[in-house]
């Protein structure tokens, strides 16, 4: 039997959100920097993204990662993240999952240490992840994200059937709109997912219609990646923060995890509002009650904007080792997408 394409992947998840890690079958991706590689991937190899992310091999909630050689002198490897719509600048759950996979499958050397440091080149910048080991197994992963900051506050957005709703915009490797679930009359539960998607996408596009969102230093990082609908913030017995949120991103995609970059942006936003100080921890729950933790490690400036350096922690699991093939007679070489599924 002959096949016109064979791609190998390792499938994992972090907090319930999948990550399909491409280990072979892609051609070398041109580009000196990771941003140049992302551009090449989008322009020349997007049919491969569709092949792996969309049905029948994937689904509307699939997320992927192409591991590349490092583009910096001291990097361990590079990452290019993808989803049902295209490519993202950074992905927190992806960093957690790819770190575990890289160590436990031998992609990077597993030194005999309790805490391994991995340097990852991403389109959003250098990400340093830490694998917390128990023997030869990765127990959990944390990572230092890029400087995260509040971009705009109290922006009024007209929402159909509700009226003007106040939202905030924050960056944590990607730009997110934050809005309280209570203002929208929804709950952060799977049963409300259809309405959460509708409201999240409406708010995302209305914000982008109102204003340009561009990173102050990296102009390639622009636009709203997703809407994060948040539940109330409470304190646990130690005085730390506990909350729940759901991210609606890409083309109506629901993040099953608490969202790593979203958690970073939320750490920055809660600090700006005076609720989260250095030394405190945010326990951030997803729509399915999986957990990432986030906290402030340091402070920074992004041009004139105050920023924090967040650390985010979570766990990941490996689910499978797969080979995806393309039969030359397959009528769906790029898969398909059914809107709303």
C-alpha positions as CSV (number, residue, x, y, z in Angstrom):
1,X,0.0,0.0,0.0
2,X,1.3,3.5,-0.9
3,X,0.6,6.7,1.0
4,X,1.3,10.2,-0.2
5,X,2.0,11.5,3.4
6,X,3.0,10.0,6.7
7,X,3.2,12.3,9.8
8,X,4.1,11.0,13.3
9,X,2.7,12.7,16.4
10,X,2.6,12.3,20.2
11,X,-0.8,13.2,21.6
12,X,-1.0,14.7,25.1
13,X,-3.2,16.9,27.1
14,X,-2.8,19.5,29.9
15,X,-5.8,20.3,32.0
16,X,-8.0,18.5,29.4
17,X,-6.9,20.6,26.4
18,X,-5.3,18.4,23.8
19,X,-1.9,18.9,22.2
20,X,-0.9,17.0,19.1
21,X,2.9,17.3,18.9
22,X,4.4,16.7,15.5
23,X,7.6,14.8,15.6
24,X,8.2,13.8,12.0
25,X,6.8,14.1,8.5
26,X,7.0,17.9,8.1
27,X,9.6,19.4,5.7
28,X,12.2,21.7,7.3
29,X,10.6,25.1,7.9
30,X,12.5,28.1,6.4
31,X,13.3,31.1,8.6
32,X,16.1,32.3,10.9
33,X,13.8,33.4,13.7
34,X,10.8,31.6,15.1
35,X,8.5,34.4,13.8
36,X,9.9,33.8,10.3
37,X,9.3,30.1,10.6
38,X,5.7,30.8,11.7
39,X,5.2,32.9,8.6
40,X,6.7,30.2,6.3
41,X,4.5,27.6,8.0
42,X,1.4,29.7,7.4
43,X,2.2,30.6,3.8
44,X,3.5,27.3,2.5
45,X,2.4,24.4,4.7
46,X,-1.1,25.3,6.0
47,X,-2.5,22.3,4.3
48,X,-0.7,20.1,6.8
49,X,-2.2,22.0,9.7
50,X,-5.7,21.4,8.3
51,X,-4.7,17.7,7.7
52,X,-3.9,17.2,11.4
53,X,-6.2,19.7,13.2
54,X,-9.5,19.3,11.4
55,X,-11.9,16.4,11.1
56,X,-11.8,13.5,10.4
57,X,-8.3,13.3,12.0
58,X,-8.9,16.0,14.5
59,X,-11.8,18.0,15.7
60,X,-13.0,21.6,16.3
61,X,-11.2,21.7,19.7
62,X,-7.8,20.2,18.5
63,X,-4.6,22.0,19.2
64,X,-1.2,21.2,17.8
65,X,2.5,21.9,18.1
66,X,5.4,21.6,15.6
67,X,8.7,21.3,17.4
68,X,11.6,23.0,15.5
69,X,15.3,23.3,16.1
70,X,16.1,26.3,18.4
71,X,16.5,29.7,16.8
72,X,18.6,31.1,19.6
73,X,22.1,30.0,20.7
74,X,21.0,28.7,24.1
75,X,17.5,27.4,23.2
76,X,16.6,23.7,23.6
77,X,14.0,23.8,20.9
78,X,11.4,26.0,19.2
79,X,7.6,25.6,19.1
80,X,5.0,26.6,16.6
81,X,1.4,26.2,17.9
82,X,-1.6,25.7,15.7
83,X,-5.4,25.3,16.1
84,X,-8.6,25.1,14.0
85,X,-8.1,28.6,12.6
86,X,-4.4,29.1,12.2
87,X,-1.4,29.7,14.4
88,X,-0.9,31.2,17.9
89,X,1.9,33.3,19.3
90,X,2.1,31.3,22.5
91,X,0.3,28.6,24.3
92,X,0.6,27.9,28.0
93,X,-1.1,24.5,28.1
94,X,1.1,23.6,25.1
95,X,4.3,24.6,27.0
96,X,3.3,22.4,29.9
97,X,2.5,19.4,27.6
98,X,5.5,19.7,25.3
99,X,7.9,20.0,28.2
100,X,6.6,16.8,29.7
101,X,6.7,15.0,26.3
102,X,10.2,16.3,25.5
103,X,11.7,15.0,28.7
104,X,9.8,11.7,29.0
105,X,10.3,10.7,25.3
106,X,14.0,11.7,25.2
107,X,13.7,14.8,22.9
108,X,15.8,16.6,25.5
109,X,18.2,15.1,28.0
110,X,16.6,14.1,31.3
111,X,19.3,15.0,33.8
112,X,19.3,13.5,37.2
113,X,17.8,16.6,38.9
114,X,14.7,17.4,40.8
115,X,13.9,20.5,38.6
116,X,15.0,20.6,35.0
117,X,15.1,23.9,33.1
118,X,14.0,23.9,29.4
119,X,14.5,27.0,27.2
120,X,11.9,27.2,24.5
121,X,11.8,29.7,21.5
122,X,8.2,30.8,20.8
123,X,6.8,33.5,18.6
124,X,5.9,35.5,21.7
125,X,9.5,35.3,22.9
126,X,11.7,33.1,25.1
127,X,9.8,30.8,27.4
128,X,11.6,29.1,30.3
129,X,9.8,26.0,31.6
130,X,10.6,23.9,34.6
131,X,10.0,20.2,34.9
132,X,9.5,19.2,38.5
133,X,10.6,15.5,38.6
134,X,9.7,12.5,40.6
135,X,12.3,10.0,39.7
136,X,12.3,9.8,35.8
137,X,8.8,11.1,35.5
138,X,7.6,14.7,35.1
139,X,5.3,15.4,38.0
140,X,4.3,18.9,37.0
141,X,5.5,21.7,34.8
142,X,5.8,25.4,35.5
143,X,7.0,28.1,33.2
144,X,8.1,31.8,33.3
145,X,6.0,33.6,30.7
146,X,6.8,36.7,28.8
147,X,6.1,40.1,30.4
148,X,2.3,40.3,30.9
149,X,0.4,43.5,31.2
150,X,-3.0,45.3,31.1
151,X,-3.5,46.9,27.7
152,X,-6.8,48.7,28.3
153,X,-9.5,48.9,31.0
154,X,-13.2,49.5,31.2
155,X,-13.9,49.4,27.5
156,X,-17.6,49.5,26.8
157,X,-18.8,47.0,24.3
158,X,-22.4,46.8,23.0
159,X,-23.6,43.2,23.4
160,X,-26.7,42.1,21.6
161,X,-29.7,41.6,23.9
162,X,-27.7,42.9,26.9
163,X,-26.4,46.4,26.2
164,X,-23.1,48.0,27.0
165,X,-20.7,45.7,28.9
166,X,-17.4,46.8,30.5
167,X,-14.4,44.7,29.5
168,X,-10.6,44.8,30.0
169,X,-7.8,43.8,27.7
170,X,-4.6,42.1,28.9
171,X,-1.6,40.4,27.3
172,X,0.0,37.1,28.6
173,X,1.7,35.9,25.4
174,X,-1.5,36.8,23.4
175,X,-4.1,39.5,23.8
176,X,-7.4,38.6,25.6
177,X,-10.6,40.4,26.3
178,X,-11.8,39.8,29.9
179,X,-15.4,40.0,30.9
180,X,-17.4,38.9,34.0
181,X,-19.8,36.1,33.4
182,X,-22.3,37.7,35.7
183,X,-22.5,40.8,33.4
184,X,-23.4,38.5,30.5
185,X,-25.9,36.4,32.5
186,X,-24.0,33.1,31.9
187,X,-22.3,30.5,34.0
188,X,-18.8,29.1,33.4
189,X,-20.1,25.5,33.0
190,X,-20.3,23.1,30.0
191,X,-24.1,23.3,29.9
192,X,-23.8,27.0,28.9
193,X,-21.0,26.4,26.3
194,X,-23.2,27.3,23.2
195,X,-24.0,30.7,24.7
196,X,-20.4,31.2,26.0
197,X,-19.1,30.7,22.5
198,X,-21.6,33.1,20.9
199,X,-20.9,35.9,23.4
200,X,-17.2,35.3,23.4
201,X,-16.9,35.6,19.6
202,X,-19.2,38.6,19.5
203,X,-17.2,40.5,22.1
204,X,-13.9,39.6,20.4
205,X,-14.9,41.0,17.1
206,X,-16.7,44.1,18.5
207,X,-13.6,45.0,20.5
208,X,-11.4,44.7,17.4
209,X,-13.8,46.8,15.4
210,X,-13.5,49.6,18.1
211,X,-9.7,49.7,18.5
212,X,-6.4,48.5,17.2
213,X,-4.6,46.2,19.6
214,X,-0.8,46.0,19.0
215,X,2.0,45.0,21.3
216,X,4.1,48.1,22.2
217,X,7.4,46.4,21.2
218,X,6.5,43.5,18.9
219,X,4.2,44.8,16.2
220,X,3.8,41.2,14.9
221,X,1.8,40.5,18.0
222,X,-1.5,42.1,17.4
223,X,-5.3,41.6,17.5
224,X,-7.5,39.8,20.1
225,X,-6.7,36.0,20.3
226,X,-9.7,35.2,22.5
227,X,-12.3,36.3,25.0
228,X,-12.0,35.1,28.6
229,X,-15.2,34.9,30.5
230,X,-14.5,34.9,34.3
231,X,-16.4,33.8,37.4
232,X,-16.2,35.6,40.7
233,X,-12.8,35.7,42.6
234,X,-12.8,34.3,46.1
235,X,-10.1,33.7,48.8
236,X,-9.1,30.4,50.1
237,X,-8.1,29.7,53.7
238,X,-4.6,30.9,53.1
239,X,-5.8,34.2,51.6
240,X,-4.8,33.2,48.0
241,X,-7.2,33.7,45.1
242,X,-9.5,31.1,43.6
243,X,-11.6,31.6,40.4
244,X,-12.9,30.0,37.3
245,X,-12.8,31.0,33.7
246,X,-13.3,29.9,30.1
247,X,-11.5,31.0,27.0
248,X,-13.2,31.3,23.6
249,X,-10.6,31.6,21.0
250,X,-9.7,31.0,17.3
251,X,-12.8,30.1,15.3
252,X,-15.3,29.5,18.2
253,X,-12.9,27.1,20.0
254,X,-13.4,26.4,23.7
255,X,-10.3,25.9,25.7
256,X,-10.9,22.9,28.0
257,X,-7.9,24.0,30.2
258,X,-7.7,27.1,32.3
259,X,-5.5,28.6,29.5
260,X,-1.8,29.2,30.4
261,X,-1.4,32.5,28.5
262,X,-4.8,33.5,29.7
263,X,-3.8,32.7,33.3
264,X,-0.7,34.9,32.8
265,X,-2.8,37.8,31.5
266,X,-5.3,37.3,34.4
267,X,-2.4,37.4,36.9
268,X,-1.5,40.8,35.4
269,X,-5.1,42.0,35.5
270,X,-5.7,40.9,39.1
271,X,-2.5,42.6,40.1
272,X,-3.6,45.8,38.4
273,X,-6.9,45.7,40.3
274,X,-5.1,45.3,43.6
275,X,-6.3,41.8,44.2
276,X,-3.1,39.7,43.6
277,X,0.2,40.7,45.1
278,X,3.6,39.1,44.8
279,X,3.7,36.1,47.1
280,X,0.1,35.2,46.5
281,X,-1.2,32.4,44.2
282,X,-4.1,32.4,41.8
283,X,-5.8,29.0,41.5
284,X,-7.4,29.3,38.1
285,X,-10.0,26.6,37.2
286,X,-11.3,25.7,33.8
287,X,-14.8,25.1,32.5
288,X,-14.3,21.4,33.4
289,X,-12.7,22.3,36.8
290,X,-9.1,21.4,35.9
291,X,-6.5,23.7,37.5
292,X,-3.5,25.9,36.6
293,X,-1.8,28.0,39.2
294,X,-0.3,31.4,38.5
295,X,1.7,33.9,40.5
296,X,4.1,36.9,40.1
297,X,7.8,36.2,40.0
298,X,9.0,39.8,39.1
299,X,8.0,43.1,37.6
300,X,9.0,44.7,34.4
301,X,8.2,47.5,31.9
302,X,6.9,47.1,28.4
303,X,7.6,50.6,27.0
304,X,5.5,52.7,29.3
305,X,3.2,49.9,30.5
306,X,3.7,48.2,33.9
307,X,4.1,44.5,33.5
308,X,4.6,41.3,35.6
309,X,6.6,38.2,34.9
310,X,4.2,35.4,35.7
311,X,4.9,31.8,36.5
312,X,2.2,29.3,35.6
313,X,2.0,25.7,36.8
314,X,0.0,22.6,35.7
315,X,0.2,19.0,34.9
316,X,0.1,17.1,31.6
317,X,-0.4,13.5,30.4
318,X,0.7,11.6,27.4
319,X,-2.1,9.8,25.6
320,X,-0.8,8.2,22.4
321,X,1.9,7.8,19.8
322,X,0.3,8.1,16.3
323,X,1.0,7.9,12.6
324,X,-1.3,9.9,10.3
325,X,-1.4,8.8,6.7
326,X,-2.9,10.2,3.5
327,X,-4.3,7.8,1.0
328,X,-3.8,9.3,-2.5
329,X,-7.5,8.5,-3.1
330,X,-8.7,10.3,0.0
331,X,-11.2,13.0,-1.1
332,X,-10.6,15.0,2.1
333,X,-6.8,15.6,2.1
334,X,-7.2,18.8,4.2
335,X,-10.1,17.6,6.3
336,X,-13.2,19.7,6.9
337,X,-14.8,21.9,9.5
338,X,-18.5,22.0,10.4
339,X,-19.2,25.4,11.9
340,X,-20.6,25.2,15.4
341,X,-19.4,21.6,16.0
